[in-house]
Amino acid sequence: MHFGLSFPLAGRLSDIAAAAELAREAEAAGWDGFFVWDHLKIAEDQPLADPWLALVLIAQATRRIRLGPLVTPLYRYNPAKLALETITLDQLSKGRLIMGVGLGSDLFGEISAFGGPLDDRLRAAMLDEGLTILTGLWSGRPFSFEGKYHRLRNALLIPSCFQAPRIPIWIGGSWPGKAPMRRAARYEGMVPVSGDLVQSLTPGQIRELLAYIQRFRSPQDPFDIVRFSPPHDAHSSQLIAPLADAGVTWWIKTVSLDETNDLEGICNRIRLGPPS
């Protein structure tokens, strides 16, 4: 199992230089991944920073640790521009980028505030088109696409990704929803959350969703299951071992919004290192 950290770029963490320094501390303490949230709004009057600019500094501040967004709502982005940005970041980090993507939600009111589509099915269609374009442009070969929302003709981005055959993609989605699981089966991993977005998934639920995903892909192909841990979960092997047995490959410790102004406390917890 791999162990990572997930941060909202809010409060004092909206200083992306501070976020990069925490990533440096995380790498030194033996963590495997450092991931950031991608939001335009989290709470009223809460300062935020851009995740992609933060990831550039994080990539420069580290040498080993994996990094990426958990997760990017793809409907908000021009997928061709995002393809270029992610190729550049993958090259800069020497192949450490993991691309977490999803539908996004209006949980924090950001879709309503910034004028995005509130219909989940519409955002799902935009997500599927965006993923097709990302993977097509990551190939390093001319790519054409005719969709409902995007059209490309012999579009080419070079160089291609540092990673071969491309940047791995993790799909975010809620269980027991089936459509996100079928989408994830086409890529390299799943970031599942419970339907209420509050409770963490149990080992039993992890087994159920993984069995469903494996109906749509070869069981020999590697596949990541990412499980968020609530901010105050203990680093207990008694809690983590059943998750590993259920198929979890990444255990991600989440820093909550109310912790983002306590940089010293966050740093101290990072320095304790991942669970042994």
N, C-alpha and C positions, 0 to 999 in steps of 0.2 A: 504494500500500500504506500502511496505517496501522500505527503502532508503539505498543505498550503494555507495561505492566508487570503482573506477577501476584505477589501476596504472600501467604504464610501469616501469619495474625494470631497468631503464636506468638513465644516468646522475648520480646525487648524490643519487638517489634512488637505484642505483646498490649496495650501501652499505645496505645490508639487515637488519643490526641492526637499521638503520635509518627508513627503511620501517616498521619494527616491532614497533618502537616508534610511528610512525604515526598511526598505527593500534590501539595502546593503547589510543592515543588521540581521535581517531574516536569513540571507544567504550565509552569513558568517555563523549563524546559530544552527544551520543544518536543515532549514526548511527547503522544500522542493519547489514551491510555487508561490507567486505573489500576484494576486489578481485584483482588479479594481472594478467598481460599479460604473455603469454608464447611464447617467440620468441628466435631464435638463432641470429637474425640480425634485427635491426630496421633502422639504418642509418649508413653511413660510419663513422668509428672511434667512434661509440657511445658505451660507456661501458654498459655491461648488466650483470645481475645476474640470477642465476638459480631460477625458480619460486618455485620449491619444497623445496629447502633449505630455501627460504624466508618464505614459508608457515609454516614451522616448527617453526621458530622464532615467527611468527605472532600468531600461536596457543598458544605458551608458554606465549606470552605477554598479552593475552586477556583471557576473561572468558565467554563472552556471544555472541560476534559478529560472524556472519556466515563468512566463508572464502572459497576461492577456486580459480581455474584458470578460466579466461574468455578470450579466451578459449584455451584448449590444442588441438593441431593438432595430432590426435591419430596415424597417420601413422608413426610419428617419434619414437614411443615408442614400446618396447616389452610389450604387454598388460599384460603378467603374472607378470613381474617385476613391472609394474605400478599398478597392482592390489594389490600387497603387500605393495607398498609405500602408496597407498591411504587408505588401511585398517589401516596401522600404524598411518597415520595422522588423520584418523577419530577417532581412539582410543585415541590418544594424545589430540585431541581437545574436547573430550567427545561428539562427534556426531555433530560437527558444519560444516563439510566439505560439499560443494556442488561441483559436478564435471561438469564443463563446457567443452564440447568437440566439435570439428568440423573438417572440411576437412583441414583447413589451406589454405593459398594462397601464391602466389609469389609476393604479393604487395610490400614487402620490399626486394625482391630478395633473401630471405633465402633458398627457395627450390632450386633455381639455384645454389646458392653458396655452399650449403652443400649436394647436390646430391640427393635430393628427387624426387619422381615422379611428373611430371608436369601435367599429365592427371587427370582432376578432377574426372572422373569416376573410375579411379584406386584408387585414395585416398578415394573415397566414399566406394568402396568395402572393402578396408582395415579398414575404420572406422567401418563399420557394423560388420566385423569379430572381431575387437577389442572390440566393445561394448558387443558382445555376450560373449567373454572371460571374460571381466571385471565382468559382472553381474553373470556369472557362478562361477567364483572364489570367488566372494564376498559372496556366499551363505553359505560357511562353510561346504559344502558337496563335496565329490569327483566329479570331473567334467572332462568329455572327450569331445573333439571337433576335427573334421576333416574338415579343410577348405583349401582354396587355398594358404593362406599365413602362417597359423599356425596350429599346431597339438598338442593336449594335450591328455594324457591318464591317467585317474584316478588321476588327479592333485588335490591337496588339500591344501588350505591355512587356517590356524587357528591361532588366533581367527578370526571370521568373523567381519563384520562391527559393530561399536558401534551402529549405527542407524539401526532400523528395519523397513522394511525388508532389506534395504540396503541404501547406499549413494545415494541421489537424483542426477539425471543426467539432465543437461540442454544442449540442442542441439543448436549450432550456425549455422546460415545459412541465405542466402539472400532471400528476398521476391521481386518479385513474383515467385521465384522458388518453385516448388511444392514438389520435392523429399525431401528437408530438413524438410519440414513441416510434411510429412508423417512419416519420421524418428522420429521427435520430439514427434509425437502423441503416440509413444510406451514408452515414458519416462515421466519425471516429469516437463519439462519446455522447453521453446524456447527462444533463444537469437537472435531475428531477426535483420537484418540490411538491408538497402536498396541495390538494385543491384549495385549502383555506389560506395557503402561503404563510402559515404560522407554525404549525407542528412540523417537526422533522420526521422524515420517513423512517419507519421501523425496518429492521432486517427482513421481516416477512414481506412487507410491501416492496422492498428492493428485489427480493427473489421473484415476486410476481411480475414486476415490470420488466426485469431482465429476461424472464422466460418468454414474455410477450415479444420483446424486441428480437430475441434470437429466432423467432419464427420467420423473420424477414431478412436474415443475414447468415452468412456462414459462421458456425461456431468456432472455426479455427482462426478467424480474423480477430486481432486484438480490438478490444472495445472498452472504453473508460466509463465507469459509473462514478459520478461525483456526488458526494453527500455533504451538504452544509451542516456544520455543527453550530448550535446556538452559542452566543458570545460567552456564556458562563458555564458551558459544559466542561466537566472535568476531563483531564487528559488520562482517562482510565483505560487500561488495556481490557478491563472487563466490559467496557462499553464499546470499544473499538473492534475487538476481535470478532464479535458476532457480525459486525458490518462487513469486515473483510471476508468472512465465511460466506456472506450473502452475495458477494460479488462487487462490493465497493472497491474502487481502485484509487480514488482520491478522497481524502478527508480534509475538508476545508473549514478552518476556523474563521468565523465571521466577527469582524469588529462592528459593534452596533453604533447607531447614530449618536447615542448619548455618551459614547466613549471618545468621540473624535476630537474633543478639546483636551484630552488627557494624554498628550504625547509621551510623557515620562512613563505613565502606567502602561501604555501600549508597548513601548520599547522594552520595558522590564519583562513583560509577558513574552514578547518575541524572543528575548535572550534566553528564556528557559528552554527554548528549542521545541521541536515537535515531540509528540508522544513516543516513548521508547518501546 
